[in-house]
Amino acid sequence: MGNKHELGPVGTNVLFENSKVKVWELVLAPGESSSWHHHTWDYITVGLMDSVIDRELIDGTKDRTTPALGVFRYADGHEPHRVTNVGDKPHRNLLIEIKEAPE
Protein backbone atom coordinates (compact mmCIF):
# COMPACT_ATOMS: atom_id res chain seq x y z
CA MET A 1 0.00 0.00 0.00
CA GLY A 2 1.41 3.40 -0.90
CA ASN A 3 1.81 6.07 1.74
CA LYS A 4 -0.71 8.85 1.06
CA HIS A 5 0.34 10.76 4.20
CA GLU A 6 3.43 12.96 4.35
CA LEU A 7 5.48 11.94 7.40
CA GLY A 8 6.68 14.54 9.88
CA PRO A 9 8.43 14.71 13.25
CA VAL A 10 7.45 12.37 16.11
CA GLY A 11 7.07 15.21 18.61
CA THR A 12 6.72 18.94 19.06
CA ASN A 13 10.25 19.78 20.30
CA VAL A 14 13.57 17.95 20.62
CA LEU A 15 14.74 18.49 24.20
CA PHE A 16 17.95 16.44 24.11
CA GLU A 17 19.88 14.25 21.69
CA ASN A 18 23.12 12.32 21.73
CA SER A 19 24.39 9.15 20.04
CA LYS A 20 22.25 6.89 22.27
CA VAL A 21 18.90 8.66 22.82
CA LYS A 22 16.67 11.40 21.45
CA VAL A 23 14.18 13.03 23.83
CA TRP A 24 11.08 14.70 22.42
CA GLU A 25 8.28 16.66 24.04
CA LEU A 26 4.82 16.24 22.53
CA VAL A 27 2.24 18.93 23.30
CA LEU A 28 -1.29 18.80 21.85
CA ALA A 29 -4.21 21.12 22.56
CA PRO A 30 -7.68 19.55 22.79
CA GLY A 31 -8.65 18.40 19.27
CA GLU A 32 -5.10 18.82 17.92
CA SER A 33 -3.27 16.01 16.07
CA SER A 34 0.43 15.25 15.72
CA SER A 35 2.04 14.91 12.31
CA TRP A 36 1.79 11.54 10.66
CA HIS A 37 5.09 9.95 11.67
CA HIS A 38 7.06 6.73 11.82
CA HIS A 39 9.44 5.83 14.62
CA THR A 40 12.87 4.61 13.51
CA TRP A 41 13.80 3.36 16.97
CA ASP A 42 12.05 1.75 19.93
CA TYR A 43 10.91 4.35 22.43
CA ILE A 44 9.46 5.04 25.86
CA THR A 45 6.68 7.56 26.47
CA VAL A 46 6.23 9.20 29.87
CA GLY A 47 2.96 10.96 30.68
CA LEU A 48 3.33 14.49 32.05
CA MET A 49 -0.41 14.95 32.67
CA ASP A 50 -3.65 12.98 32.48
CA SER A 51 -5.18 13.00 28.99
CA VAL A 52 -7.10 11.00 26.37
CA ILE A 53 -5.35 10.19 23.09
CA ASP A 54 -6.48 8.38 19.93
CA ARG A 55 -3.79 6.74 17.77
CA GLU A 56 -4.69 6.33 14.10
CA LEU A 57 -2.85 4.06 11.68
CA ILE A 58 -2.64 4.72 7.95
CA ASP A 59 -5.25 2.00 7.27
CA GLY A 60 -7.77 3.97 9.40
CA THR A 61 -7.56 1.67 12.45
CA LYS A 62 -7.76 3.57 15.76
CA ASP A 63 -7.11 2.80 19.40
CA ARG A 64 -7.39 4.93 22.52
CA THR A 65 -4.98 5.43 25.39
CA THR A 66 -5.28 7.43 28.58
CA PRO A 67 -1.78 8.64 29.47
CA ALA A 68 -1.39 9.70 33.09
CA LEU A 69 1.18 11.67 35.04
CA GLY A 70 4.27 9.51 35.59
CA VAL A 71 2.99 6.47 33.68
CA PHE A 72 5.39 5.13 31.07
CA ARG A 73 5.04 2.77 28.12
CA TYR A 74 7.66 0.98 26.00
CA ALA A 75 6.89 0.72 22.27
CA ASP A 76 8.35 -1.38 19.47
CA GLY A 77 6.95 -2.81 16.22
CA HIS A 78 6.53 0.55 14.53
CA GLU A 79 4.21 1.61 11.75
CA PRO A 80 3.22 5.08 10.54
CA HIS A 81 0.57 6.76 12.69
CA ARG A 82 -0.61 10.01 14.23
CA VAL A 83 -2.11 10.79 17.62
CA THR A 84 -5.00 13.15 18.41
CA ASN A 85 -5.89 14.69 21.76
CA VAL A 86 -9.58 13.78 22.09
CA GLY A 87 -9.84 15.02 25.67
CA ASP A 88 -10.86 18.42 26.99
CA LYS A 89 -7.44 19.24 28.52
CA PRO A 90 -4.03 19.79 26.91
CA HIS A 91 -1.85 16.70 26.42
CA ARG A 92 1.89 16.65 27.19
CA ASN A 93 4.33 13.76 27.27
CA LEU A 94 8.00 12.96 26.85
CA LEU A 95 9.08 10.47 24.20
CA ILE A 96 12.54 8.91 24.55
CA GLU A 97 13.82 7.20 21.41
CA ILE A 98 16.49 4.55 22.06
CA LYS A 99 19.05 4.73 19.25
CA GLU A 100 21.15 1.70 20.14
CA ALA A 101 20.26 -1.60 18.50
CA PRO A 102 19.27 -4.37 20.92
CA GLU A 103 22.01 -6.88 21.73
N, C-alpha and C positions, 0 to 999 in steps of 0.2 A: 504494500500500500504506500503510495507517495505521501510525503509530508506536506499538507496544505497550510500548515501553520509555521510562521517564521519563529525561530527559536531565539530567546533572549536570555538575560542573566537569571540565575537561580534565586537571587535576593535583591533587596533594595540597595544595600551598601556593603562594600567589603570593609570589614573592621580590622582584619589582620591576615597576612599571608606570609608563609615561608615555604621551604621545600617539602615540608611534611603535611601541613594543614592549610586550609583556607577557611576563614570565619566570615560568614555573612550575617547581616541583620535583615529580616524581612518585616516590613511594616505595611499593613493594609487597613484602610478605612473600611467601615461597613459598606458592603456592596462592591468593593474594589477587588480586582483580580491581579495576580502576578502575571508576568510574561509566560508564554508557553516556553518551557525549558526542559533540558535533559541533563541529568547529573552524570558527569564523567566518572566520579568516584563515589564510594560508599560514604554515608554521612550520618551525623547525629543531629537531631533537632532538639532544642531546649525551649520549652514554653516560658515566656516572660510575662504572660497574663492569661487569664481564662478567656477562651474565644470558641467560635464555631466555624470550621473550615470545610469546604467541599473541595475535593481533588477530582479533576476531570482529565481523563485520558483522551488521546486523539480519536479513538473510536467512539467517543461519547459516553463511555462508562463513567459513573461517578461513585464516590464513596465519601463519607463524612467522618471527620475527626473532631474531637473537642479538646484541643491543647489546653493545658493548665499550667499555672505558675510552677516552675521547677520540675515539671514532668519531661522526661526525655524519651526519645525513640531512635533506634538504629534502623537505617534503611539501606537495602541493597536490591539487586534485581531491577535496574532502572529502565524506565521508558518515558518518552516525552509526556508532559502533563502541565497543568496550571492549577493554581489553588485560588479559591475565592472566599473572602470573608462574608459568610452568610449570617453572621450575628449582628447584634445592634451596638457592639462596642468595637473599638479598634483592636486589631490583632498585631502582636509583635512576638517574634521568636528569633533565636539564634540558630544558625545552621552551620555545622562544622564539617567540612569535607575533608576526608582522610586521603591524602595523596599517595601514601605508600601502598604498594601492592601487598596483599596478604601473603604470609610465608607458607 
